Amino acid sequence: MTVSASDISAEQITAFDNDGVVHIPAAVAPEALEPILELAERQLAAPGQWVSDTNEGATVDRLFSTRYLWQQEPAMHDFVFNSGVAAIAATLMQSSSARFYFDHLLVSEPGTTSPTPWHQDIPYWPFLGNKICSVWVACTAATVEGSSLEFVRGSHKWGSYYAPKMFDGQSSWADEFVGEECPDIEAARDDYDIIGFDVEAGDALVFSSWIVHGAPTNASANRRVAVSTRWLGDDAVWHPHPGSDPTITDENTTATAGLYPADDRVFPVGYTTAETSQL
């Protein structure tokens, strides 16, 4: 059984608005996770195109991620559109609809020494808007010490737009961005209201694209697998800019800069209320 839009409480909506993140226990049914775990095994053995990998081929100390699998992998397509995550995103964003941006499969092997650095998502992406979020679903149980996520509570309301950096330290498209560096949260943790979440398989962490977040090293003896889907709400606008992810550009979409990205082929609707079913 999955969580539906009607299961989201007013308290959870308020927490999402105030804190920038909310934990939804048992958001996704176990049977929806099994194909994703199998997909993770296949991707680790034979990665796709859009991959970041800190220790290729290793079974320990490896931080691996791959993206944009939904059009080639039926398991990911089914998860995106049938697991219920789109409805959760729209409801927490208080948006009449949720358009899909991309999927992100993340694996942290036991003993991984590379953290996910503190960052915002929004500067990496060719969009602007307050109603843009991620639904990060744990496919395996994880503690914060085992590389679950941490957040700076309320940082989505700072009004900051921090320069993106690649997590593997390599030079890339993100280098084209000119802007303010993200603060060194780790060096001054006591100065910030940091919250982290231990999760069970099927739990979701839903968070604003503007919140500062990261993940520690995986000091556990277990592999951490998660899948994050990215969702565009009612106020999202197409905003390609230097340093934004070049996977989808003006050449790939009919979206117009500064306008809502109503491109059903590239950014399909994952959830809509009855009132907006004709959009």
TORDO-611051 format. One record per residue (C-alpha): x, y, z; residue in one letter; chain. Coordinates in Angstrom, 1 decimal, padded with zeros to 4 digits, always signed. Example, Ala and Ser with C-alpha at 12.3 -4.5 7.8 and 13.67 -1.06 7.14 Angstrom:
BEGIN
       xx       yy       zz   residuo   cadena
   +012.3   -004.5   +007.8         a        A
   +013.7   -001.1   +007.1         s        A
This chain:
BEGIN
       xx       yy       zz   residuo   cadena
   +000.0   +000.0   +000.0         m        A
   +001.3   +003.5   -000.9         t        A
   +000.6   +006.9   +000.6         v        A
   -001.9   +008.9   -001.5         s        A
   -002.5   +012.6   -001.6         a        A
   -005.4   +012.3   +000.9         s        A
   -003.1   +010.6   +003.4         d        A
   -000.8   +013.7   +003.6         i        A
   -001.7   +015.6   +006.8         s        A
   -002.0   +019.4   +007.3         a        A
   +000.9   +019.1   +009.8         e        A
   +003.1   +017.5   +007.2         q        A
   +002.2   +020.3   +004.7         i        A
   +003.1   +022.9   +007.3         t        A
   +006.3   +021.2   +008.2         a        A
   +007.3   +021.1   +004.5         f        A
   +006.5   +024.8   +004.1         d        A
   +008.4   +025.8   +007.3         n        A
   +011.3   +023.4   +007.4         d        A
   +011.8   +022.7   +003.7         g        A
   +011.7   +019.0   +004.2         v        A
   +009.3   +016.4   +005.6         v        A
   +009.7   +012.6   +006.4         h        A
   +006.9   +010.4   +005.1         i        A
   +007.1   +006.9   +006.6         p        A
   +006.1   +004.0   +004.4         a        A
   +005.4   +006.2   +001.5         a        A
   +006.1   +003.6   -001.2         v        A
   +005.1   -000.1   -001.1         a        A
   +007.8   -002.8   -000.9         p        A
   +006.8   -004.3   -004.2         e        A
   +007.6   -001.0   -005.9         a        A
   +011.2   -001.0   -004.5         l        A
   +012.2   -004.5   -005.7         e        A
   +012.5   -003.6   -009.4         p        A
   +014.6   -000.5   -008.4         i        A
   +017.0   -002.6   -006.4         l        A
   +017.4   -004.9   -009.3         e        A
   +017.9   -001.9   -011.6         l        A
   +020.6   -000.7   -009.2         a        A
   +022.5   -004.0   -009.5         e        A
   +022.4   -003.7   -013.3         r        A
   +023.5   -000.1   -013.4         q        A
   +026.4   -000.8   -011.0         l        A
   +027.6   -003.6   -013.4         a        A
   +026.9   -001.7   -016.6         a        A
   +026.3   +002.0   -016.0         p        A
   +024.3   +004.2   -018.3         g        A
   +025.2   +007.5   -019.8         q        A
   +024.6   +010.0   -017.0         w        A
   +026.7   +008.6   -014.3         v        A
   +028.9   +009.9   -011.4         s        A
   +031.1   +007.2   -009.9         d        A
   +033.8   +007.7   -007.3         t        A
   +035.3   +004.2   -007.3         n        A
   +034.2   +002.3   -010.4         e        A
   +033.7   -001.5   -010.0         g        A
   +034.3   -001.5   -006.2         a        A
   +032.0   -003.2   -003.7         t        A
   +033.1   -001.0   -000.9         v        A
   +033.9   +002.8   -000.7         d        A
   +031.9   +003.6   -003.9         r        A
   +029.5   +006.5   -004.3         l        A
   +027.6   +006.0   -007.5         f        A
   +024.7   +007.8   -009.1         s        A
   +022.9   +007.6   -012.4         t        A
   +020.1   +009.7   -013.9         r        A
   +017.5   +009.9   -016.7         y        A
   +016.6   +006.3   -016.8         l        A
   +012.9   +006.6   -017.1         w        A
   +012.7   +006.5   -020.9         q        A
   +015.0   +003.5   -021.3         q        A
   +014.2   +001.4   -018.1         e        A
   +010.6   +000.1   -017.6         p        A
   +011.3   -000.3   -013.9         a        A
   +012.1   +003.4   -013.4         m        A
   +009.2   +004.5   -015.6         h        A
   +006.8   +002.4   -013.6         d        A
   +008.2   +003.8   -010.3         f        A
   +008.0   +007.4   -011.5         v        A
   +004.4   +007.2   -012.6         f        A
   +002.8   +004.5   -010.5         n        A
   +004.4   +004.5   -007.1         s        A
   +002.4   +007.6   -005.9         g        A
   +005.4   +009.9   -005.4         v        A
   +004.0   +012.5   -007.9         a        A
   +000.9   +012.9   -005.8         a        A
   +002.9   +013.3   -002.6         i        A
   +005.1   +016.0   -004.3         a        A
   +002.1   +018.0   -005.6         a        A
   +000.3   +017.8   -002.3         t        A
   +003.2   +019.0   -000.2         l        A
   +004.0   +021.8   -002.6         m        A
   +000.4   +022.8   -002.5         q        A
   +000.4   +022.6   -006.3         s        A
   -002.4   +021.6   -008.6         s        A
   +000.0   +019.4   -010.6         s        A
   +003.4   +017.9   -010.6         a        A
   +005.4   +017.6   -013.8         r        A
   +008.3   +015.2   -013.9         f        A
   +011.8   +016.5   -014.4         y        A
   +014.2   +013.5   -013.9         f        A
   +015.0   +010.4   -011.9         d        A
   +018.2   +009.9   -009.9         h        A
   +019.3   +006.5   -008.6         l        A
   +021.9   +006.7   -005.8         l        A
   +024.0   +004.0   -004.3         v        A
   +026.5   +004.4   -001.4         s        A
   +028.5   +001.2   -000.8         e        A
   +029.6   +000.1   +002.7         p        A
   +032.6   +002.1   +003.9         g        A
   +032.2   +004.9   +001.4         t        A
   +034.4   +007.7   +002.5         t        A
   +033.0   +010.3   +000.0         s        A
   +030.2   +012.4   +001.5         p        A
   +027.5   +014.1   -000.7         t        A
   +028.7   +017.7   -000.2         p        A
   +026.3   +020.3   +001.2         w        A
   +024.5   +022.0   -001.7         h        A
   +021.2   +023.3   -003.1         q        A
   +019.6   +021.5   -006.0         d        A
   +018.0   +024.5   -007.8         i        A
   +021.2   +026.1   -009.2         p        A
   +022.1   +022.8   -011.0         y        A
   +018.7   +022.8   -012.8         w        A
   +017.4   +024.8   -015.7         p        A
   +014.3   +025.9   -013.7         f        A
   +013.2   +028.6   -011.3         l        A
   +010.2   +028.5   -008.9         g        A
   +009.4   +027.9   -005.3         n        A
   +007.3   +024.8   -006.1         k        A
   +010.0   +022.5   -007.2         i        A
   +010.9   +019.5   -005.0         c        A
   +012.5   +016.1   -004.8         s        A
   +011.0   +012.9   -003.4         v        A
   +013.9   +010.8   -002.1         w        A
   +012.8   +007.3   -001.4         v        A
   +014.9   +004.9   +000.6         a        A
   +015.1   +001.5   -001.1         c        A
   +017.1   +000.2   +001.9         t        A
   +017.0   +001.1   +005.5         a        A
   +019.6   +003.7   +006.4         a        A
   +020.7   +005.8   +009.4         t        A
   +022.3   +009.2   +009.1         v        A
   +025.6   +007.5   +009.9         e        A
   +024.9   +005.1   +007.1         g        A
   +024.5   +008.0   +004.5         s        A
   +020.9   +009.0   +004.9         s        A
   +020.3   +012.7   +004.2         l        A
   +020.8   +015.8   +006.4         e        A
   +019.3   +019.2   +005.9         f        A
   +019.7   +022.8   +007.2         v        A
   +016.2   +023.4   +008.4         r        A
   +014.6   +026.5   +006.9         g        A
   +017.5   +027.2   +004.5         s        A
   +015.1   +027.1   +001.6         h        A
   +013.9   +030.6   +002.7         k        A
   +017.4   +032.2   +002.9         w        A
   +017.0   +033.7   -000.6         g        A
   +020.4   +032.3   -001.5         s        A
   +021.4   +030.7   -004.9         y        A
   +024.7   +028.9   -004.4         y        A
   +027.1   +027.9   -007.1         a        A
   +026.9   +024.3   -008.1         p        A
   +029.9   +022.0   -007.8         k        A
   +030.4   +018.5   -009.0         m        A
   +030.5   +015.9   -006.2         f        A
   +033.5   +014.0   -007.7         d        A
   +035.6   +017.2   -007.8         g        A
   +036.0   +017.0   -011.5         q        A
   +035.8   +020.0   -013.9         s        A
   +032.5   +020.1   -015.7         s        A
   +029.6   +022.2   -017.0         w        A
   +029.0   +023.5   -013.5         a        A
   +032.2   +025.5   -013.7         d        A
   +030.4   +027.9   -016.0         e        A
   +028.3   +029.2   -013.1         f        A
   +029.5   +032.4   -011.5         v        A
   +028.1   +033.0   -008.0         g        A
   +028.2   +032.7   -004.3         e        A
   +029.9   +029.6   -002.8         e        A
   +027.8   +027.4   -000.5         c        A
   +028.8   +027.9   +003.1         p        A
   +031.1   +025.2   +004.7         d        A
   +028.3   +023.7   +006.8         i        A
   +030.4   +020.8   +007.9         e        A
   +033.1   +023.0   +009.4         a        A
   +030.5   +024.9   +011.5         a        A
   +027.7   +022.5   +012.2         r        A
   +026.8   +024.1   +015.5         d        A
   +026.0   +027.3   +013.7         d        A
   +023.1   +025.7   +011.8         y        A
   +019.9   +024.0   +012.6         d        A
   +020.8   +020.6   +011.0         i        A
   +018.2   +017.8   +011.0         i        A
   +018.8   +014.3   +009.7         g        A
   +016.5   +011.3   +009.2         f        A
   +017.0   +007.6   +009.8         d        A
   +014.8   +005.8   +007.3         v        A
   +013.3   +002.4   +006.6         e        A
   +012.9   +001.0   +003.1         a        A
   +009.9   +002.7   +001.5         g        A
   +010.2   +005.9   +003.6         d        A
   +010.3   +009.2   +001.6         a        A
   +012.1   +012.4   +002.3         l        A
   +010.4   +015.2   +000.4         v        A
   +012.4   +018.5   +000.2         f        A
   +012.5   +021.8   -001.5         s        A
   +015.0   +022.3   -004.4         s        A
   +016.2   +025.4   -002.4         w        A
   +017.1   +023.7   +000.9         i        A
   +020.8   +023.1   +001.7         v        A
   +021.4   +019.4   +002.2         h        A
   +024.0   +016.7   +002.0         g        A
   +024.8   +013.1   +003.1         a        A
   +027.6   +011.9   +005.3         p        A
   +030.0   +009.1   +004.4         t        A
   +028.6   +005.6   +004.7         n        A
   +030.2   +004.3   +007.9         a        A
   +027.9   +001.3   +008.0         s        A
   +028.4   -002.2   +006.8         a        A
   +025.4   -001.9   +004.5         n        A
   +024.7   -000.6   +001.0         r        A
   +022.5   +002.4   +000.8         r        A
   +020.2   +002.6   -002.2         v        A
   +017.8   +005.4   -002.8         a        A
   +015.9   +006.8   -005.8         v        A
   +015.0   +010.5   -006.0         s        A
   +012.5   +011.9   -008.4         t        A
   +012.3   +015.6   -009.2         r        A
   +009.0   +017.4   -009.6         w        A
   +007.9   +020.8   -011.0         l        A
   +004.9   +022.6   -009.5         g        A
   +002.6   +025.3   -010.7         d        A
   +005.1   +028.2   -010.5         d        A
   +008.0   +026.5   -012.2         a        A
   +009.5   +028.2   -015.2         v        A
   +012.1   +027.1   -017.7         w        A
   +015.4   +028.9   -016.9         h        A
   +018.5   +027.5   -018.7         p        A
   +021.6   +029.3   -017.5         h        A
   +025.4   +028.9   -017.5         p        A
   +026.3   +026.1   -015.1         g        A
   +022.9   +024.3   -015.3         s        A
   +022.6   +020.7   -016.2         d        A
   +023.0   +020.3   -020.0         p        A
   +021.2   +017.0   -020.2         t        A
   +018.1   +018.8   -021.4         i        A
   +018.6   +022.2   -023.2         t        A
   +016.6   +024.5   -025.4         d        A
   +017.3   +022.1   -028.3         e        A
   +015.5   +019.2   -026.5         n        A
   +012.3   +020.9   -025.4         t        A
   +009.6   +023.2   -026.6         t        A
   +009.7   +025.1   -023.2         a        A
   +010.3   +028.8   -023.4         t        A
   +012.6   +030.7   -021.0         a        A
   +010.6   +032.4   -018.3         g        A
   +007.4   +030.4   -018.9         l        A
   +005.9   +027.3   -017.4         y        A
   +007.4   +024.2   -019.1         p        A
   +004.3   +022.7   -020.6         a        A
   +006.2   +020.1   -022.6         d        A
   +004.4   +016.8   -022.1         d        A
   +007.0   +014.8   -024.0         r        A
   +010.0   +016.0   -022.0         v        A
   +008.4   +017.0   -018.7         f        A
   +005.3   +014.8   -018.5         p        A
   +002.6   +015.3   -015.9         v        A
   +002.8   +012.8   -013.1         g        A
   -000.1   +014.0   -011.1         y        A
   -002.9   +016.5   -011.5         t        A
   -006.0   +017.3   -009.5         t        A
   -009.5   +016.8   -011.1         a        A
   -009.8   +020.6   -011.7         e        A
   -006.7   +020.7   -013.8         t        A
   -007.1   +017.3   -015.6         s        A
   -007.2   +019.1   -019.0         q        A
   -003.8   +020.7   -018.7         l        A
